[in-house]
């Protein structure tokens, strides 16, 4: 299973464009369930991920989260370290798994230094 996160606080057109782009890329290598999460609370996202235990969590950009870089990094670290989930951010070209776990904080903070339109 793959979980996709998209922020619901954007225009429907923008939301649909991002979702379609992500689904297109995922369909190239994944043939199972895809669950879409839109809750803004990182605590709820963490609970959802713990419950479903997907093998991958994808976002269009880390800027989709309405949270600080520290909170986003902590969420990613939890997914990768505790649940052995691969985290990908398509627009930011980020990929985190057990092999590059030490890169989470610096790379996420670098993305937040360069704000993007989410």
BELPE-V339768 format. One record per helix or strand. SS is the DSSP state (@ for helix, = for strand). FROM is the first residue (numbers start at 1). LEN is the number of residues. If there is no record, write none. Layout:
ss->SS from->FROM len->LEN
ss->SS from->FROM len->LEN
//
This chain:
ss->= from->2 len->4
ss->@ from->12 len->16
ss->= from->34 len->4
ss->@ from->42 len->11
ss->= from->56 len->4
ss->@ from->62 len->3
ss->@ from->69 len->15
ss->= from->86 len->4
ss->= from->94 len->3
ss->@ from->98 len->16
//
